[in-house]
Amino acid sequence: MKKTLLIAALSMAATPAFASKARLSSLGNAEHLSDVQRSFDRPEQVVAHGEYATLELGQSDGSGDLGALTPRAEAGFTKQVSEGNYLGFYFNRQPKALVDTVTQLEGTLPAAFQADGLLTQAFLMDNSFNLLYGSTAGDIAWGANLFYLATDSKTMEQISNTAATADIDVSNRKTNVMGLSLGAATSSWEVDAVIGLQGKSTFNGDNATSPGLQALIDNNDEAALESSGNYTLRGAYKMDNMYYFARYNMGGSKLKVAGNDKLKADKNEIEVGAIHSLKSEGSEFFYGVSYLMTNLKKSTDDAAVKAAVGWNEEKTATAALPLIVGVEADANSWLVLRGSIKHNLPFLSTTKVTTDGSGDADTLGGNTVVSAGAGMKFNKFSIDTLIAAASKGNIGTDAGNFLTNASLTYNF
């Protein structure tokens, strides 16, 4: 009986009919939201969402290049194996932490070295899966999620950048990435952690047509991306209509070529905040604010990279005060509309870039983000989409101006 009441209480905070990246994006990824797509980092939510199968519609050309397919085709399901115990599988997901590991290094390199994303695309990130499990112990719901990605392609391939202005021959593309997330929750609190257990991706590169990239990787040199010490800790406390949360993230990555360190990056974030949620039948309106501090340090001892970037060490310290306002409401029995706005409040929002010990602080630039989406319910099926007009300002019937990032979910 107690287990049933706990599941019911957690389910009230969740929205099992909708389970998608589109829903989270349209609501600004507000911290208090419960969604199937949150279960990977917060596996304690597996119990709340019950049995389902979900498809994230997107591209799938078999290349496996990191970030090359946006959105990516993904799919998974969760089934109850016994009372209160759930087991789930999910395929082809690329965690944000994995993408950030590569892009924060690539973003450091000058355009000549980046070759418009060519370096990022050379690392093969394919054949990933998640194994999820959720259960209850008394008043506590708990869960675990294992992420694993392994590839080994010896085929010689020519990789071109998105602008088709540069290419490189790659072979022996290998990747091994493993991560674990753990979490527990009651009706009043949540705690979870994401831990990077291992992460390394390599390839051999030759015949780069970009002069900058050729200076970095040539003669069939092995390029290696290594991550270390990546983890996220998060906690939340719920009281009446308030949701208080704190999050700490830390991660490091390194780019090596022919066994020599080329570039290192270390990043940590701390965020604390609160969200006030007002719910009524078929609707929720929420608003909140948080304080986010980010520190990113990038360094190099390589003469060629130093000559290109102009420094041995660069530190970026950012403080932001993001405000979020959002709403999700039933328009009728089968249609749900959603929308949100995020904006960094000007006071206490600063950024400072220090190059080899010198730098000045500036006010953080405005970055107002408006998002909107819709969900459609058809018996046990639901479809979620983003409304592209939220960012483009115009509505049309073509794919670029109407509904994007679609997903399909079936609740058993």
N, C-alpha and C positions, 0 to 999 in steps of 0.2 A: 504494500500500500504506500509506504513512504517513498519507494522508488518511483511509483507511478506519479505521485504528487510532485516530485522533483522534476521529472521529465515534463510534466504539464507546465510547471512554473517557468522552466527554461524555454519551452516552446512559445510561451506568451511573448518573450522578448525577440524571438526569431520570426522570420517570414518564410516558412518552408515552401510556399507556393512559388516564390521567386528565388532564384539562386544563380547569380550571374555577375560577371565583371561589369556589365552594362548598368546593373542596378547600383552597385557600389560607386561607379564613376559618376552616375547622374546625381548621386547624393553626396558627392565630394569626398568619398571614402571616410565619412565621419566615424570617429573612433568607437562610438557606442553601437554601431550597426552589427547585427548578427546575420550571417549569410553563409551559404555553402562554400563560397570562394574564400571565406575567412577561416574555414576549418583547417587549412594547411598550416597556418601560423598559430591558430587557436584550436587545437584538436579537441578541446573539451566541448566544442560546439557540435561535434559529430552526433552526440546523443539528441540534441535539440531538433535537428533537421530530419531525423527519421530516415525512411527508405525513399530513395529517389534515383533517377538516372538523368544525367545532364550532358548536353552537348554545347560547347562553345564553337560557333561557326567561324571559319576563317580559312586562310590559305594553307596549303600543304603540298609543296613541290618536292619534298624529300631531301632538300638540301641540308636541313638541320642547322643552317647558319644562325648564330646568335643574333636575335633581333631582326633577322632578315624578313620574317613573316609577321605582319602586324595587321589585323589580329591573327593569331595562330589557331589552327584547328586543335581542339582539346576535347576530351570526353572522360566520363567516369560514372561510378554508381556506388551506392551504399545499401547494404541489406542487413536486416536484423538476423543474427545467427542464433540468438536465444533471447529470452526476455531481458530487455534493457541493455543488450550487448550488440554493437554494430561493427561491421567490417566493411571497408570501402577500398576501391581501387580507382586511380585516376591516371590518365596517360597524356604525355606530351606537354606538360606544364613547365614553363620556365620561371622559376622564382625571381622576384624582383632583386633579391640579394645577389643572385648569380649574375643577372644582367648588369647590375651596378658595379660588380667587381671588375668587369671588362671595360665598361664605358667610362668609369672614372679614371682609368689609365689611358684609354684612347683619347678622352677629352683633354688630357694634359699635353699630348703630343701636338706639335704644330701641324698645320694642314698638309704640309709636304710629307710628313711621316704617316699621317692618318690615311691619306689618299681617299678622303670622303667615305670612311667606314670600311675600307678594304681590310684593314687589320682585324677589326671586329668580326667580319664575315669569315675570315680564314679559320677561326676556331670553331670546331664542329661540336654543336650542342644538341644531340639527337638521342632518341630512345630513352626518354626519361619516364619514370613512373612514381606514383605515390601510393603507399600502403597506409591506410588509416584504420584506427580502432578506437572505439569509444564505449564507455561503460559507466556504471554508478557504484558508489560505495556509501551507503547511508544517504546523507544529505548532499553528498559531493558527486558531481559529474566530472569525469576525467577522460583524457584521451591522449593518444600518441600518433604521430605521423612520421613515416620514414620516406625520405626522398632519395632516389638513386638514379644516376645517369652514367652510362658507360657506352663509349663508342670506340671503334678501332677500324679506321678506313685507310688501307694502304694504296688505294687508287690515286694516280696522279690526276689532279683536276686543275682547271684554270678558273680562278675566282675573279670576278669583275665587281667593281664598286657600283653603287646605285646610279651614278651618273654616266657609267660606261666610259670613263676617261682614263682608267688605270686598271691593271690586272696583275696577278701573280700566280705562278704555278705552285700548288701545294700538294703534299703527299704525307703519308704516315700521320694522319690526323687522329689523335687519341685524346679521350677525355674521361676522367673519373671524378665524379662529384657525389658526395653523400652528405645528407643533412638530417637532423632529427628535431622534431618539435614535441613538446610536452605541455600539458595544461590541465588545470582543474578549476571548477567553478561551483558556486552555490547560487541561490537566488539573490544574494547580496554582494558577492565579490567574485573576482576572476584573477587568475595568475597563470602566466604561460611563458615559455622560453623557446627560442629557436636557436639551434646549435649547429654550426658548420663543422662536420666531422672531418672531411677532407675535400680538397678541390684542386685539380690540376688539369690543364688542357695544353696539348702540344701539337705542332705541325712543322714540317720542313718546307722552307720557302726558297724559291729560285725564280729568276727571270722576271723580277718586278719591273713594270714599265714606269712606275713613279720613281723619279730620282731619289726623293727623300726616303721612300720605303726601301729602295734598293740599297741605300747606305746603311739601313738598319738591319735588313734581312736579305742575305744573298748567298750564292754558292751552296744552296741546299742546307743552309744553317737551320738548326732547330730553334724555334721560338716557343717559349713556355710561359704560360700564365699560371701563377700559383697564388692561392688564397690561404690566409691563416688567421686564426683567432676571430672568426666571424660568429657573433651571437647577438641575440636580442632578448632582453628581459622586459616584461610588461606586467603591470598590475592595475586593477580597477576596483572601485568601490561604488555600489549603487545604493542610494538613499532617496526614497520617494521618487521624485521626477528628475533627480540629479544623477549624473554619471561622472565620477572623478577618476582620472587615469594618470599614469606615469609610465614612461617608456625609456629604455636605454639601449642603444645600439652601438656596437663596436666591430670594426672589420679592417682587415689589411690585405693587400694584394701586391704582387711583384711580377714584372715582365723581365724575362731573361732571354738572351739570344746567344746561342753557342756556349751555354753555360755561364755567361757573364751577365751580371745584373745591369739592366738598362734603366729601369724606373721602378720606384716604390711609391705606394700610396697607403695612407692610414687615415681612417675616418671614424669619428664617434659623434653620436647624437644623444641629446637628452631632451625630452618633451614632457611637460606637465600641463594638464588642462582640465576643463570641466564642460559638460554639455547638459543643457536643460531640455528635456523632452516633454511635449504636451501631446498626449494621445487621446483620441476619441474614437467612436465607432467608425472604422474604415479609413482613418487618417492619422498622421503624425506630423507635428511641426516641431522643429528643434533649432536651437541656436547654441553656440558655444565659442570659447576662446581658449587658446593654449599658448604656452611660451616654449619656443623651440630654439635650442642652441646646437649649432653644428660646427665641428672643427675638422678640416681636411688638410693633411700634410702630405706633400709630394716632394720627392727628392731623387737625385741622380748623381752618380759618380762617374758616369760615362761621358767622355770628352765630346763625342759627336752629338749626343742628346743635349748636353749642357750648352754647346755652341748654338744649337737650334732654339732652345727655350730661353737661354740667357740667365739661368740661375742654377745653383746647386740645390736649393731648398725653397719651396713656396708654401706658405700657410694661409689658409682662408678660414676666417672665423666669422660666422653669421649668427645673428640673433634675430628672431622673427616673432611677431605676435599675430598669428593668423586667426581671423574671425570666420566662422562658418555659420550659414543659415540655410536650412533646407526644409522641404516638405514632401511627403508621400501620401497620396490620397486616392481613394476609389472615385473614378469619374462616373462609373456605373457598375453593373454586376460583373462585367468581364474586362473592364479597362482600368488600369492604375496609371496615374501620371506622377512624375517625380521631377524635382528640380532643386538646385542648390547654387549658392554663391560663396566663394572663398576670397578673402582679401586680407593682405598683411596691413595691420594698423600701423601708421607712420611712426608713432612714438615707440621707442624701445626696439625698433627694427633697424638694424645696422649690419654692415658687412665690412670686413677689413682684410685686405690682401697684403701679406708681408713677404717680400722677396729678399732672401738672404739677410733678414733682420730688420728691414726698413719697409714702412708702409703706413697708410693713413686710412682712417675709418670713414665710410660714406653711409648715407641713409640708404636702406634697402629699397631698390626700385619697386614700383607698384606692379603687382602681378594678379590682378583680379581675374578669377576664373569662374565662368558661368557654365553650368551643366544642366542638361534636361534629358529625360528619358520616359519610356512608356513600357508597361507590362500588360500583356493580354492573356486572359485565362479562358481555357476551353476544357471544361470538365477537369480531368487530372493533368492536362497539359498546360504549360505556360510558356510564353515567348517574351523575352526581354530585349529591348533595343535602346540605343542612344539616339537622341535627336540631334543630327549634325548641325541644324540651324542654331543651336545654342552657342556654338563657337563661330559659325560662319555668317549668321545674321540673315540668312535667306532660306526659304523653303522651296524645294523643287522636287520633282519626281525622280530625278537621277540619283544614283547611289551616293554621290558625294554630298548631296544636299538634303537627304531625307533621313532614313533610318539606317544606323550602322551598328557594328559590334553585336550582332544578334546571337541569342542563345535559345535553346529549347530544353525544357525540363519536364520530366514526367514523375509524378509523385505516386508511389505504389499504394 
